[in-house]
């Protein structure tokens, strides 16, 4: 899994997001404290949304990106923790949202909070994804140079607490009535250590299936009926795969390692329980079965090396795997819909007269396909929190900003601009968002999505599984044997 953003699948998703954007969306993968995937760059607009039954609906984006974003919704306005406007100071915020879409979004949140907190000025600095945390750890160790607020990967907060990197926020939270009831329960659980918050949940996500309706039509498939199961994925692929005269692929239907997904996400759609009785279960039979299923997709497209070569042909949006039309279906976070909205990609469509025209990509959104044995949708939600590094000289001002940014107004603004799921429940139901059928679908998908079950003694246990991936997919090591090796290393680490 990823190391709460450092999961292996980022090597694949890097081809699917802006070079400046971090592949996201968001906490560590459901079974281990995997790194959260960096959120995709924006909010959705022209994508059709399909329910689990396969129906679709299209609606304009009800987001602040379209309206200017500064207007507060009537539901969100006035709600949330009380802010202390007497606090003053200049604070530094480190984040990794450097794409035009997301950087604009965080700047809008800052503007909202500076208006509410006139004595506080916020300087925001984007850092490369991953490097941001290394730089902060080094600054805290040196005793200077750390930011006042940092965007942390929630499942990693248990390690940050252990290493004394971030500030225990319990006194602030207790004083101001922040007890976790304001947030999705799993986000608060991930942000707390021994019941004490070391960060305040900011955003989360949910992984859904995106499909190209024009490709479905061309292949003779019903464009309003996405595949529901793993078996249907394979049968759809038989029709969607398209080769060039030289035998190379002009289009592939799908691959489990494309988009914002990975073995831990797909294991959930197979009913795997990645942590049992507080202990990682890397070699659970359902995980073994999932790896074997993923390997079949590598084999389908010529093997591990061939798939990597194919991936190398993908560019950044709007020329990524899906928007370019080279991949008909991907699993990605709800925030990817904002990237689709931002670029409004065009694809070549051949009419009945044989003529080819450029048309706006018609996108459907539905539940992640699941194994027949599991028989129901499942997904995983990652995400981030706002924390105060130890040694911050402006902790009081930093706390007031965090309250504002993670409260209903700040969080709703972020969701309207980025289509990211706010960790704040009130903000996630902002009227401007609820007017969009796609957003309603994302909220519904949250009902079956799972957060990360953090294992405090080995938060990044998924990295042991990641080390076995290549050998499995290349056919060098049998899946069960490889995962048994991963489990042995995990057990040895837990025994220390």
PETA-V845334 format. One record per pair of residues at least 6 apart in sequence whose ideal C-beta (glycine too) atoms are under 6 Angstrom apart, sorted by the first residue. I is the first residue (numbers start at 1). J is the second residue. D is the distance in whole Angstrom. If there is no record, write none. Layout:
# PETA-V845334
i = (I/I)
j = (J/J)
d = (D/D)
This chain:
# PETA-V845334
i = (1/1/1/1/1/1/2/2/3/3/3/4/4/4/4/4/4/4/4/5/5/5/5/6/6/7/7/7/8/8/9/9/10/12/12/13/13/14/15/15/16/16/17/17/18/18/18/18/19/20/20/21/21/22/22/22/23/23/24/24/24/24/24/25/25/25/25/25/25/25/26/26/26/26/26/26/27/27/27/27/27/27/27/27/28/28/28/28/29/29/30/30/30/30/30/31/31/31/32/32/32/33/33/33/33/33/34/35/36/36/36/37/37/38/39/39/40/40/40/40/41/41/41/41/42/42/42/42/42/43/43/43/43/43/43/43/44/44/44/44/44/44/45/45/46/47/47/47/47/48/48/48/48/49/49/49/49/49/50/50/50/50/50/52/54/54/54/56/56/57/59/59/61/62/62/62/63/63/64/64/64/65/69/69/69/72/73/73/73/75/76/76/76/76/79/79/80/80/81/81/81/81/83/83/83/83/84/87/87/87/88/89/89/90/91/91/91/91/91/92/92/92/93/93/93/94/94/94/94/94/95/95/95/96/96/96/97/97/98/101/102/105/105/105/108/109/109/109/109/110/112/112/112/113/113/113/113/116/117/120/122/136/136/136/137/139/139/140/140/140/140/140/143/146/146/148/148/148/149/149/150/150/151/152/152/152/154/154/154/154/155/155/155/157/157/157/158/158/158/158/159/160/160/161/161/164/166/166/166/167/167/168/169/170/172/173/180/182/183/183/183/184/186/187/187/187/190/190/191/191/191/191/199/199/200/200/200/200/201/201/202/202/202/202/202/203/203/203/203/204/204/204/204/205/205/205/205/205/205/206/206/206/206/206/206/206/207/207/207/207/207/208/208/209/209/209/209/210/210/210/210/211/211/211/212/213/213/213/214/214/214/215/215/216/217/219/219/221/226/226/227/227/227/229/229/230/230/231/233/233/237/237/240/240/241/241/242/242/243/244/251/252/253/254/255/256/256/256/258/258/258/259/259/259/260/260/261/265/266/267/267/268/268/269/269/269/270/270/270/270/271/271/272/272/272/274/275/280/280/280/282/282/282/282/282/283/283/283/288/288/288/291/291/292/295/298/298/298/301/304/304/314/314/317/317/317/318/318/321/322/323/325/331/334/334/334/335/335/335/337/338/338/345/346/346/347/348/349/349/350/367/368/370/377/378/379/380/381/381/386/386/388/388/392/404/408/408/408/411/411/411/412/412/415/415/416/421/422/433/455/457/458/458/461/464/464/464/465/468/468/471/471/472/472)
j = (7/29/32/34/264/462/34/35/35/460/463/28/33/34/35/36/153/155/156/35/36/38/153/35/130/34/35/262/466/469/257/262/23/257/258/23/260/23/311/314/320/321/23/40/41/99/316/317/316/98/99/41/99/38/96/129/37/38/37/38/39/40/333/37/39/205/260/333/335/382/36/39/204/205/382/383/36/154/155/190/382/383/451/452/34/36/155/452/264/380/268/274/380/450/452/264/274/275/280/461/462/155/452/454/459/460/462/153/153/382/383/260/382/129/335/420/333/335/336/339/99/101/102/339/101/338/339/342/418/61/63/65/338/341/418/419/337/338/340/341/419/438/61/341/344/337/340/363/365/56/58/363/364/57/365/437/438/441/56/226/364/365/366/367/224/225/226/224/364/437/436/437/341/432/435/436/416/417/413/416/417/417/108/413/417/409/430/431/432/431/408/409/412/430/408/426/407/408/176/178/403/407/116/117/400/404/400/396/397/400/119/394/397/121/122/148/394/397/398/123/147/148/122/124/149/125/127/132/147/150/106/126/151/127/129/132/103/106/126/342/418/414/417/418/413/405/410/413/414/122/409/410/413/401/404/405/410/404/400/397/401/146/150/389/165/145/146/146/165/389/390/391/391/389/391/392/394/398/386/398/387/389/384/199/385/387/190/191/383/385/190/452/454/191/198/199/193/454/456/459/459/166/198/193/198/390/198/387/389/388/390/196/197/196/399/197/188/424/201/423/424/423/451/201/204/423/451/452/197/199/201/385/385/387/385/386/402/406/385/423/384/385/386/406/423/383/384/420/423/381/383/421/423/333/334/335/381/382/421/334/379/381/442/445/446/449/261/265/331/333/379/365/445/226/331/366/368/330/332/363/365/226/329/364/328/223/362/364/347/349/362/240/328/223/223/239/240/239/364/366/233/236/369/369/372/369/371/372/254/369/253/254/253/328/252/253/250/251/249/250/326/327/328/329/297/266/294/297/321/327/330/330/331/332/332/333/331/380/290/287/290/378/380/368/370/378/286/290/371/374/286/374/284/286/287/281/453/455/461/490/465/483/486/487/490/483/484/487/479/480/483/472/479/479/473/304/307/473/307/473/474/320/321/323/339/343/343/345/327/330/345/347/368/419/421/442/418/419/420/419/418/419/361/358/360/361/356/357/359/356/377/379/377/448/448/449/450/449/451/402/406/395/398/398/410/424/426/427/422/424/427/427/430/422/433/432/428/428/439/461/494/493/494/490/486/489/490/486/482/486/477/482/479/482)
d = (5/4/5/3/5/3/4/4/4/5/6/4/6/6/3/5/3/5/4/3/5/6/5/4/6/5/5/6/4/6/6/4/5/5/6/4/5/6/5/4/4/6/5/6/5/5/5/6/5/5/5/4/4/3/5/3/5/5/4/4/3/5/6/5/4/4/6/4/5/6/5/5/5/4/4/4/5/4/5/5/4/4/6/5/4/6/3/4/4/6/6/6/4/5/5/5/2/5/6/4/4/4/6/5/3/6/4/6/5/4/6/5/6/5/5/6/6/5/4/5/4/5/6/5/4/3/5/5/6/6/5/6/3/5/5/3/2/5/6/5/5/6/4/3/6/5/5/4/6/4/5/6/5/5/4/5/4/5/4/6/4/6/4/5/6/4/6/5/5/4/5/5/5/5/4/4/4/6/6/4/5/5/5/6/6/5/5/5/5/5/4/5/5/6/4/6/3/5/5/6/5/6/6/6/6/6/6/5/5/5/3/4/4/5/6/4/5/5/5/5/4/5/6/5/5/5/5/6/4/5/6/6/5/6/4/5/5/5/4/5/6/6/4/5/5/5/5/5/5/5/6/6/6/6/4/6/6/6/5/5/6/6/5/6/6/4/4/5/5/5/5/6/6/4/5/4/5/4/6/5/6/6/5/5/5/4/4/5/6/5/5/4/5/6/5/5/5/5/5/5/5/4/6/4/5/6/5/4/6/4/6/5/5/4/5/5/4/6/5/5/6/6/3/4/6/4/6/6/5/5/5/5/3/4/6/5/5/5/5/3/5/6/5/5/6/5/6/5/6/5/3/5/5/4/6/6/6/6/5/6/5/5/6/5/5/5/6/6/5/6/5/5/6/6/6/5/6/5/6/6/6/5/5/5/5/4/4/6/6/5/6/6/4/4/5/4/5/6/6/4/5/5/5/6/5/6/5/6/6/5/4/6/4/5/6/5/5/4/6/5/6/6/5/4/5/5/5/6/6/6/5/4/5/4/4/5/4/5/5/5/4/4/6/5/4/5/5/5/4/5/6/4/5/4/5/6/4/6/4/5/5/5/5/5/6/4/5/4/5/5/6/5/5/5/5/5/6/5/5/5/5/6/5/6/5/5/4/4/4/5/4/5/6/6/6/4/6/5/4/5/5/4/5/4/6/5/5/6/5/5/4/5/6/5/6/4/6/5/5/5/6/5/5/6/5/6/4/5/4/4/4/4/4/5/6/6/6/5/5/6/5/5/6/5/4/5/5/5/4/5/4/6/5/5)
